[in-house]
Amino acid sequence: MADAEMISFPIVVSGASGVGKTTLCHGLMEKMSRLAFSISATTREARHTEEHGRDYFFISTDEFERMKAEGELAEWAHVHGESYGTPRVWLDGQMAKGTSILLDIDVQGGVQIMEAYPDAVSIFIVPPSWQEIEKRLRGRKSDSEEAIEQRLQNAIEEMEYIVKYGYVVANDTVEDAVARMEHIVRAERLRRDRVLKGITWRDYIGLDGKGV
């Protein structure tokens, strides 16, 4: 029988600004095995709670442009005036070991990952209401009013990308939303095209060579 532990794929999680996708991704990581949280490279400054190598790889604009030019990024995007990208070597290396990669990225990067990895699972997180997005953005208390207004406008534009994603999960409560995401990943690990990738069903159950 094929090794089910080696089934892996990118899991793209996107949504409008302030929808809470990062919290949901951390919740999913706590509930499931064989998942690794992708760490993006970014040119923006670290917030006081963030650490280099844990939350992001904080790099210079010149270094980011070099990585982009040399094809070292699986995806990249300019968001809110800064650049973000996913290092390709780390992504491919983790999946080769049977680890699915959870990518908490913006919609631009999400589409690039889906184009580069057709087997990627894509989940779009939506809020229970528009008012909830505004409440969450203002609750961060780390952005100016001008920045908040810009993020609200960006959120409207980001919602248009929902049609490009395979699944939609409402973040009404963290517990329920994480449970829905867990169901999606477990079901995807059982898809026939993943389980029988490169083999026949006879190979899978060990029937070949039995003279049957």
C-alpha positions as CSV (number, residue, x, y, z in Angstrom):
1,M,0.0,0.0,0.0
2,A,1.2,3.5,-0.8
3,D,2.5,5.7,2.0
4,A,-0.3,8.0,2.9
5,E,2.0,9.9,5.2
6,M,3.8,11.3,2.1
7,I,0.7,13.0,0.7
8,S,1.3,16.7,0.8
9,F,0.1,19.9,-0.9
10,P,0.1,23.7,-0.4
11,I,-2.8,25.0,1.5
12,V,-3.5,28.6,0.5
13,V,-5.5,30.6,3.1
14,S,-6.5,34.2,2.0
15,G,-9.2,36.7,2.8
16,A,-10.0,40.4,3.2
17,S,-7.8,42.4,5.6
18,G,-8.9,42.0,9.2
19,V,-10.8,38.8,8.7
20,G,-8.7,36.8,11.1
21,K,-7.1,34.3,8.8
22,T,-3.8,34.3,10.7
23,T,-5.6,33.3,14.0
24,L,-7.4,30.5,12.1
25,C,-4.2,29.2,10.6
26,H,-2.5,29.0,14.0
27,G,-5.6,27.1,15.3
28,L,-5.4,24.6,12.4
29,M,-1.7,24.0,13.1
30,E,-2.5,23.1,16.7
31,K,-5.1,20.5,15.6
32,M,-3.4,18.7,12.7
33,S,-0.1,16.9,12.1
34,R,2.1,17.0,9.0
35,L,1.5,20.8,8.6
36,A,4.1,23.5,8.5
37,F,3.4,27.2,8.6
38,S,5.0,28.9,5.7
39,I,7.2,31.9,6.6
40,S,7.1,34.7,4.0
41,A,10.0,37.0,3.2
42,T,9.0,40.7,3.5
43,T,10.4,44.2,3.2
44,R,8.2,45.7,5.8
45,E,9.3,46.6,9.3
46,A,8.7,44.1,12.1
47,R,5.9,44.9,14.6
48,H,6.9,44.8,18.2
49,T,5.4,41.2,18.7
50,E,7.1,39.7,15.6
51,E,10.4,37.9,15.3
52,H,12.7,37.3,12.3
53,G,12.5,33.7,11.2
54,R,9.4,33.0,13.2
55,D,6.7,35.3,11.8
56,Y,8.5,36.5,8.7
57,F,12.0,36.8,7.1
58,F,12.5,40.5,7.3
59,I,14.8,41.4,4.4
60,S,15.9,44.5,2.4
61,T,14.2,45.6,-0.8
62,D,17.4,44.9,-2.7
63,E,17.5,41.3,-1.3
64,F,13.9,40.8,-2.2
65,E,14.4,42.0,-5.7
66,R,17.3,39.7,-6.1
67,M,15.3,36.6,-4.9
68,K,12.5,37.6,-7.3
69,A,14.8,38.0,-10.3
70,E,16.5,34.7,-9.7
71,G,13.3,32.7,-9.3
72,E,13.7,32.0,-5.6
73,L,10.2,33.0,-4.7
74,A,7.2,30.7,-5.3
75,E,5.0,33.8,-5.2
76,W,5.4,37.5,-4.5
77,A,3.2,40.5,-4.2
78,H,3.3,44.2,-3.3
79,V,0.7,44.8,-0.5
80,H,0.1,48.1,1.4
81,G,3.3,49.5,0.0
82,E,5.5,46.6,1.0
83,S,6.7,43.3,-0.7
84,Y,6.0,39.8,0.4
85,G,7.1,36.4,-1.1
86,T,7.4,32.7,-0.3
87,P,10.9,31.1,-0.6
88,R,10.5,28.3,-3.1
89,V,13.3,26.0,-1.8
90,W,11.8,25.7,1.7
91,L,8.3,25.2,0.3
92,D,9.3,22.4,-2.1
93,G,11.6,20.8,0.5
94,Q,8.9,20.5,3.1
95,M,6.4,19.0,0.7
96,A,9.0,16.5,-0.5
97,K,9.0,15.2,3.1
98,G,5.3,14.7,3.3
99,T,4.5,18.0,5.0
100,S,1.6,20.1,3.7
101,I,2.4,23.9,3.8
102,L,0.0,26.3,5.2
103,L,0.3,29.6,3.4
104,D,-1.4,32.6,5.1
105,I,-1.0,35.0,2.2
106,D,-2.8,37.8,0.3
107,V,-5.0,37.1,-2.7
108,Q,-2.3,38.1,-5.2
109,G,0.1,35.7,-3.8
110,G,-2.6,33.0,-3.4
111,V,-3.4,33.1,-7.1
112,Q,0.3,32.8,-8.0
113,I,0.6,29.7,-5.8
114,M,-2.5,28.1,-7.3
115,E,-1.0,28.7,-10.8
116,A,2.4,27.3,-9.8
117,Y,1.0,24.4,-7.9
118,P,-2.3,23.2,-9.5
119,D,-2.9,20.7,-6.7
120,A,-3.0,23.4,-4.1
121,V,-6.0,23.6,-1.7
122,S,-7.4,27.1,-1.6
123,I,-9.5,28.5,1.2
124,F,-11.0,32.0,1.3
125,I,-11.9,33.3,4.8
126,V,-14.9,35.6,5.0
127,P,-16.2,37.6,8.0
128,P,-19.7,37.2,9.4
129,S,-20.4,40.9,8.4
130,W,-18.6,43.9,6.9
131,Q,-19.0,45.7,10.3
132,E,-16.9,42.9,11.8
133,I,-14.0,43.6,9.5
134,E,-13.9,47.3,10.4
135,K,-14.2,46.4,14.1
136,R,-11.2,44.0,13.9
137,L,-9.0,46.5,11.9
138,R,-9.7,49.3,14.4
139,G,-9.1,46.9,17.3
140,R,-5.5,46.3,16.3
141,K,-4.6,49.8,17.5
142,S,-1.3,49.6,15.6
143,D,-2.4,51.5,12.4
144,S,-3.2,55.2,11.8
145,E,-6.7,56.2,10.7
146,E,-5.5,56.8,7.2
147,A,-4.0,53.3,7.1
148,I,-7.2,51.8,8.4
149,E,-9.3,53.5,5.7
150,Q,-6.8,52.2,3.1
151,R,-7.1,48.7,4.4
152,L,-10.9,48.9,4.3
153,Q,-10.8,49.9,0.7
154,N,-8.3,47.1,0.0
155,A,-10.6,44.6,1.7
156,I,-13.4,45.4,-0.8
157,E,-11.0,44.7,-3.7
158,E,-9.7,41.5,-2.1
159,M,-13.2,40.1,-1.7
160,E,-13.5,40.1,-5.5
161,Y,-10.9,37.2,-5.6
162,I,-13.3,34.8,-3.8
163,V,-14.3,33.3,-7.1
164,K,-10.8,32.0,-7.7
165,Y,-10.8,29.9,-4.4
166,G,-12.0,26.3,-4.0
167,Y,-13.5,26.7,-0.5
168,V,-15.1,29.4,1.5
169,V,-15.0,29.4,5.3
170,A,-16.9,31.9,7.4
171,N,-15.0,33.1,10.5
172,D,-18.0,33.4,12.8
173,T,-16.2,31.8,15.7
174,V,-12.6,30.7,15.7
175,E,-13.5,27.2,17.0
176,D,-16.1,26.5,14.3
177,A,-14.0,28.1,11.5
178,V,-10.9,26.0,12.4
179,A,-13.1,22.9,12.5
180,R,-14.3,23.6,8.9
181,M,-10.7,24.0,7.7
182,E,-9.7,20.8,9.4
183,H,-12.5,18.9,7.6
184,I,-11.3,20.4,4.3
185,V,-7.7,19.3,4.7
186,R,-8.6,15.8,5.9
187,A,-10.9,15.3,2.9
188,E,-8.3,16.6,0.5
189,R,-5.8,14.0,1.9
190,L,-8.2,11.3,0.8
191,R,-8.8,12.4,-2.7
192,R,-8.3,9.7,-5.3
193,D,-5.9,11.7,-7.4
194,R,-3.7,12.3,-4.4
195,V,-3.9,8.7,-3.0
196,L,-3.3,7.1,-6.4
197,K,-0.8,9.6,-7.7
198,G,1.6,7.7,-10.0
199,I,0.2,4.3,-9.0
200,T,-2.8,2.1,-9.8
201,W,-5.4,0.9,-7.3
202,R,-3.8,-2.5,-7.5
203,D,-0.5,-1.0,-6.4
204,Y,-2.3,0.8,-3.6
205,I,-3.7,-2.4,-2.0
206,G,-0.7,-4.6,-2.9
207,L,-2.6,-6.7,-5.5
208,D,-0.1,-6.7,-8.3
209,G,2.2,-9.7,-8.4
210,K,-0.4,-11.9,-6.5
211,G,-1.6,-13.6,-9.7
212,V,-5.1,-12.3,-9.3
